[in-house]
Amino acid sequence: MKFFSDNAAPVHPRVWAAMQAADAADTAYDGDALSARLDSAFSDLFGVPCAALWVATGTAGNCLALSAMVPPHGGVVCHREAHIEMDEGGAPGFYLHGAKLLLAEGEGAKLTPETISAVLDAIRPGVHQVQPHAISITQATECGRVYTPAEVAAIGTLAKERRLGLHMDGARFANAVAHLGCSAADVTVRAGVDALTFGCVKNGGMSAEAIVFFAPDLIDVVRFRRKRAGHLQSKGRYLAAQILAMLEGDLWLENARAANDAARQIAAACGERLIHPVEANEVFVALAPAEQAALRAQGFDFYDWAAPAGAPGAARLVTAWSSPSHEVEALARALTAL
């Protein structure tokens, strides 16, 4: 019973069907009819003119988006737990040709204007220190926390005041929007976000993510950098087909709601063991090593996690759009029994 990562979840049948329908021969790379529809599809979703590109991975999406805002001598302010810092193997430095990540603090892996300003204010102007060019936030965060539209807008205001770009790593963007019950635009373009990495793989896709630019002029250089980075796939229509299938009929939200509902059911069984409020599809729970072993002996698979101060151990439990209800219920019963 798999609760270790939504990256391993099955591909949604509607995504498979869209890829099968894309089998008809078309122009190679991104010149096909499906890729050409991405701009209008995301423009409809966000209610403003957008420019969008497909890539195969979230790491490439994040780094290519940031490469449009940050020169090699510049810096990106992010949380010290951010995926681009902790889990992308130095890819930002590679794609941004040496640009630096400037690490900030924040409870639940969330940045605030105050924690961002603490980093910015410590940097002397001039050539002797790396100057910031962008801020990157994760929605939902690496601790499963969600930025509200007001919280993003406060960061967006700071970014404009400091003349910085604002990027959102939206690997679990759908889960965040499903939790908030707001429009996709409320927590992005209306709040000052310049570029979004729109996650699909964790949410029922197979091999496609989207970079969405709300400042369309940023996309021109990224077209060249995507090719140079080896992400201009020959049969790009299959990636576009996945993304369009996720958007059609709001499948992206339907899948996220299912994953969130499963996480809430598990969280309800955790009681005071919860380490963070459950706002998306990740549950962080205090578990002693013997308790972790007991759960695994019952067939539950999950990641051990860094325990907060005072806790004997911790685990991360992740649900997906496809989490079987009987497995979710079984895990909830097992947690209650502890």
C-alpha positions as CSV (number, residue, x, y, z in Angstrom):
1,M,0.0,0.0,0.0
2,K,1.9,3.0,-1.4
3,F,1.9,6.3,0.5
4,F,5.5,7.3,-0.2
5,S,5.1,9.6,-3.2
6,D,2.5,10.9,-5.7
7,N,5.3,10.8,-8.3
8,A,4.6,7.0,-8.5
9,A,0.9,7.3,-9.0
10,P,-0.8,5.8,-12.1
11,V,-1.5,7.8,-15.2
12,H,-5.1,8.9,-15.3
13,P,-7.1,7.1,-18.0
14,R,-8.1,10.4,-19.7
15,V,-4.5,11.3,-20.0
16,W,-3.7,7.9,-21.6
17,A,-6.6,8.4,-24.0
18,A,-5.4,11.8,-25.0
19,M,-1.9,10.4,-25.7
20,Q,-3.4,7.6,-27.8
21,A,-5.4,10.2,-29.7
22,A,-2.2,12.1,-30.4
23,D,-0.8,9.2,-32.3
24,A,-1.8,10.7,-35.6
25,A,1.3,12.1,-37.3
26,D,1.8,15.8,-37.0
27,T,4.7,18.3,-37.1
28,A,7.6,17.5,-34.9
29,Y,8.9,19.2,-31.8
30,D,6.5,22.0,-30.7
31,G,5.0,22.9,-34.1
32,D,2.1,20.5,-33.7
33,A,-1.6,21.5,-33.3
34,L,-1.7,20.3,-29.7
35,S,1.3,22.3,-28.6
36,A,-0.1,25.4,-30.3
37,R,-3.2,25.1,-28.1
38,L,-1.3,25.5,-24.8
39,D,-1.2,29.3,-24.8
40,S,-5.0,29.6,-25.3
41,A,-5.8,26.8,-22.9
42,F,-3.9,28.5,-20.0
43,S,-5.1,31.9,-21.1
44,D,-8.6,30.6,-20.6
45,L,-7.7,29.1,-17.2
46,F,-6.1,32.2,-15.8
47,G,-8.2,34.8,-17.6
48,V,-5.2,36.7,-19.0
49,P,-3.0,36.2,-22.0
50,C,-0.4,33.5,-21.1
51,A,2.5,31.9,-22.9
52,A,3.1,28.2,-22.0
53,L,5.8,25.6,-22.8
54,W,5.9,21.9,-22.0
55,V,8.9,20.2,-20.4
56,A,9.4,16.7,-19.2
57,T,10.2,17.4,-15.5
58,G,9.5,19.8,-12.7
59,T,13.2,20.4,-12.2
60,A,13.6,21.6,-15.8
61,G,10.4,23.7,-15.5
62,N,11.5,25.5,-12.4
63,C,15.0,26.1,-13.6
64,L,14.1,27.2,-17.1
65,A,11.5,29.6,-15.7
66,L,14.0,31.1,-13.4
67,S,16.6,31.4,-16.2
68,A,14.4,34.0,-17.8
69,M,14.6,36.2,-14.8
70,V,18.1,35.6,-13.3
71,P,21.5,36.2,-14.9
72,P,24.5,34.0,-14.1
73,H,25.8,36.6,-11.6
74,G,22.4,36.9,-9.9
75,G,20.5,35.3,-7.1
76,V,17.2,33.7,-6.3
77,V,15.6,34.1,-2.8
78,C,13.9,30.8,-1.8
79,H,13.2,28.9,1.4
80,R,16.0,26.8,2.8
81,E,13.7,23.8,2.5
82,A,12.7,24.7,-1.1
83,H,12.8,21.9,-3.7
84,I,15.2,23.9,-5.8
85,E,17.6,23.9,-2.9
86,M,17.1,20.5,-1.3
87,D,16.0,18.1,-4.1
88,E,17.2,19.2,-7.5
89,G,20.8,18.1,-7.4
90,G,22.3,21.6,-8.1
91,A,20.1,22.0,-11.3
92,P,19.5,25.7,-10.6
93,G,23.2,26.4,-10.7
94,F,23.5,24.3,-13.9
95,Y,20.5,25.9,-15.8
96,L,21.2,29.4,-14.5
97,H,24.9,29.1,-15.2
98,G,26.1,29.7,-11.7
99,A,23.4,31.9,-10.2
100,K,23.1,31.5,-6.5
101,L,20.2,30.5,-4.2
102,L,19.8,32.9,-1.3
103,L,18.1,31.0,1.5
104,A,15.4,32.4,3.8
105,E,13.5,31.1,6.8
106,G,9.8,30.6,7.4
107,E,7.5,28.2,9.3
108,G,6.1,25.4,7.3
109,A,8.6,26.1,4.5
110,K,6.6,29.3,3.7
111,L,8.3,32.6,3.0
112,T,6.9,35.9,4.2
113,P,7.8,39.5,3.2
114,E,9.6,39.8,6.5
115,T,11.8,36.7,6.0
116,I,12.5,37.6,2.4
117,S,13.5,41.2,3.4
118,A,15.8,39.8,6.1
119,V,17.8,38.2,3.3
120,L,17.6,41.1,0.9
121,D,18.5,43.8,3.5
122,A,21.7,41.9,4.4
123,I,23.0,42.2,0.8
124,R,25.2,45.2,0.0
125,P,24.7,46.8,-3.4
126,G,27.5,46.5,-5.9
127,V,29.6,43.9,-7.6
128,H,31.1,42.4,-4.5
129,Q,28.0,40.5,-3.5
130,V,25.5,38.4,-5.5
131,Q,22.5,40.6,-6.2
132,P,18.9,39.2,-6.1
133,H,16.9,39.0,-9.2
134,A,14.0,36.8,-8.3
135,I,12.0,35.1,-5.5
136,S,10.8,31.5,-5.8
137,I,8.0,30.1,-3.7
138,T,6.5,26.6,-3.6
139,Q,2.7,26.0,-3.8
140,A,2.0,23.8,-1.8
141,T,5.2,23.9,0.2
142,E,7.6,21.1,1.0
143,C,5.8,20.8,4.3
144,G,2.4,20.6,2.7
145,R,1.4,24.1,3.6
146,V,-0.5,26.4,1.3
147,Y,-0.1,30.1,0.5
148,T,-3.3,32.1,0.5
149,P,-3.9,34.6,-2.3
150,A,-3.3,37.4,0.3
151,E,0.0,35.8,1.3
152,V,1.2,35.5,-2.3
153,A,0.0,39.1,-3.1
154,A,2.1,40.4,-0.1
155,I,5.2,38.7,-1.6
156,G,4.2,39.9,-5.1
157,T,4.1,43.5,-3.8
158,L,7.5,43.1,-2.2
159,A,8.9,41.7,-5.5
160,K,7.6,44.6,-7.5
161,E,9.0,47.1,-4.9
162,R,12.4,45.4,-5.1
163,R,12.2,44.9,-8.9
164,L,12.4,41.2,-8.6
165,G,10.7,38.4,-10.6
166,L,8.3,36.1,-8.8
167,H,8.3,32.4,-9.7
168,M,6.0,29.8,-8.2
169,D,7.0,26.1,-8.1
170,G,3.6,24.6,-8.6
171,A,4.4,20.9,-8.4
172,R,1.3,20.5,-6.2
173,F,-0.4,23.7,-7.4
174,A,-3.6,21.8,-8.1
175,N,-3.8,20.5,-4.5
176,A,-3.2,24.0,-3.2
177,V,-6.0,25.5,-5.4
178,A,-8.4,22.7,-4.4
179,H,-7.7,23.4,-0.8
180,L,-8.2,27.1,-1.1
181,G,-11.3,26.9,-3.2
182,C,-10.2,30.1,-5.1
183,S,-9.5,30.6,-8.8
184,A,-6.2,29.7,-10.3
185,A,-5.7,33.4,-11.1
186,D,-6.3,34.6,-7.6
187,V,-3.2,32.9,-6.3
188,T,-0.9,33.6,-9.3
189,V,-1.2,36.4,-11.8
190,R,-3.6,38.5,-9.7
191,A,-1.1,38.2,-6.9
192,G,2.0,39.2,-8.8
193,V,3.4,35.9,-10.0
194,D,5.4,36.2,-13.2
195,A,5.9,32.5,-14.0
196,L,4.4,29.3,-12.7
197,T,5.6,25.7,-13.0
198,F,2.3,24.0,-13.4
199,G,2.6,20.4,-12.1
200,C,0.9,17.5,-13.9
201,V,3.0,14.4,-13.2
202,K,2.1,14.2,-9.5
203,N,-1.5,14.7,-10.4
204,G,-2.2,12.0,-13.0
205,G,0.1,12.9,-15.8
206,M,2.9,10.7,-17.1
207,S,5.8,12.8,-18.4
208,A,4.7,16.5,-18.9
209,E,4.8,19.7,-16.9
210,A,4.0,23.2,-18.1
211,I,5.9,26.5,-17.6
212,V,3.3,29.2,-17.7
213,F,4.5,32.8,-18.2
214,F,2.2,35.7,-17.1
215,A,4.8,38.1,-18.5
216,P,4.8,36.7,-22.0
217,D,8.0,38.4,-23.0
218,L,9.9,36.1,-20.7
219,I,9.1,33.1,-22.9
220,D,11.3,34.1,-25.9
221,V,14.6,33.3,-24.4
222,V,13.3,30.1,-22.7
223,R,12.4,28.6,-26.1
224,F,16.1,28.6,-26.9
225,R,17.2,27.5,-23.5
226,R,14.7,24.6,-23.5
227,K,16.3,23.3,-26.7
228,R,19.9,23.9,-25.4
229,A,18.9,22.0,-22.2
230,G,17.8,18.9,-24.2
231,H,14.1,19.4,-23.4
232,L,12.7,20.1,-26.9
233,Q,11.3,16.6,-27.5
234,S,10.7,15.4,-31.0
235,K,7.2,14.2,-30.4
236,G,6.1,17.1,-28.2
237,R,2.5,16.6,-29.1
238,Y,2.4,13.7,-26.5
239,L,3.4,16.1,-23.7
240,A,0.9,18.8,-24.9
241,A,-1.8,16.1,-25.0
242,Q,-1.2,15.2,-21.4
243,I,-1.4,18.8,-20.2
244,L,-4.5,19.6,-22.3
245,A,-6.3,16.5,-20.9
246,M,-5.5,17.7,-17.4
247,L,-7.1,21.1,-18.1
248,E,-10.1,19.8,-20.0
249,G,-13.1,19.6,-17.7
250,D,-10.9,20.6,-14.7
251,L,-9.5,17.1,-14.4
252,W,-6.5,18.8,-12.6
253,L,-8.8,19.9,-9.8
254,E,-10.8,16.7,-9.7
255,N,-7.7,14.7,-9.2
256,A,-6.3,17.1,-6.6
257,R,-9.6,17.0,-4.6
258,A,-9.5,13.2,-4.5
259,A,-5.9,13.3,-3.2
260,N,-6.6,16.0,-0.6
261,D,-9.7,14.2,0.7
262,A,-7.6,11.0,1.2
263,A,-5.0,13.0,3.1
264,R,-7.6,14.6,5.3
265,Q,-9.0,11.2,6.2
266,I,-5.5,10.0,7.2
267,A,-4.8,13.2,9.1
268,A,-8.0,12.8,11.2
269,A,-6.6,9.6,12.5
270,C,-3.2,11.1,13.5
271,G,-4.5,13.4,16.2
272,E,-1.7,15.2,18.1
273,R,0.9,13.3,16.1
274,L,0.5,15.8,13.2
275,I,3.6,17.9,12.7
276,H,2.1,20.3,10.2
277,P,-1.5,21.2,9.4
278,V,-2.7,19.2,6.4
279,E,-3.6,21.6,3.6
280,A,-2.8,19.5,0.5
281,N,-2.0,15.8,0.0
282,E,0.9,15.3,2.4
283,V,0.7,14.2,6.0
284,F,3.7,14.7,8.3
285,V,3.3,12.6,11.4
286,A,5.4,11.9,14.5
287,L,6.2,8.1,14.6
288,A,8.7,6.3,16.7
289,P,10.9,3.8,14.8
290,A,9.0,0.9,16.4
291,E,5.7,2.4,15.2
292,Q,7.1,2.9,11.7
293,A,8.2,-0.7,11.7
294,A,4.7,-1.8,12.8
295,L,3.0,0.1,10.0
296,R,5.4,-1.4,7.4
297,A,4.8,-4.9,8.8
298,Q,1.1,-4.3,7.9
299,G,2.1,-3.5,4.3
300,F,2.2,0.4,4.4
301,D,5.0,2.0,2.4
302,F,6.1,5.6,3.2
303,Y,9.2,7.7,3.6
304,D,10.9,8.3,7.0
305,W,11.2,12.0,7.6
306,A,13.4,14.4,9.7
307,A,11.8,14.5,13.1
308,P,11.1,17.9,14.8
309,A,12.7,18.6,18.1
310,G,11.3,16.4,20.9
311,A,9.8,13.8,18.5
312,P,11.2,10.3,18.5
313,G,10.8,10.0,14.7
314,A,8.7,11.1,11.8
315,A,7.2,10.0,8.5
316,R,5.7,11.6,5.4
317,L,2.5,10.0,4.1
318,V,1.5,11.2,0.6
319,T,-1.8,10.4,-1.1
320,A,-2.6,10.6,-4.8
321,W,-5.6,11.0,-7.1
322,S,-5.7,7.2,-7.3
323,S,-5.2,6.3,-3.6
324,P,-7.7,3.3,-3.2
325,S,-10.3,4.2,-0.5
326,H,-9.8,0.8,1.2
327,E,-6.1,1.4,1.6
328,V,-6.7,4.9,2.9
329,E,-9.2,3.5,5.4
330,A,-6.8,0.8,6.4
331,L,-4.0,3.2,7.1
332,A,-6.3,5.5,9.1
333,R,-7.3,2.5,11.2
334,A,-3.7,1.4,11.7
335,L,-2.7,5.0,12.8
336,T,-5.7,5.1,15.2
337,A,-4.6,1.8,16.7
338,L,-1.2,3.2,17.5
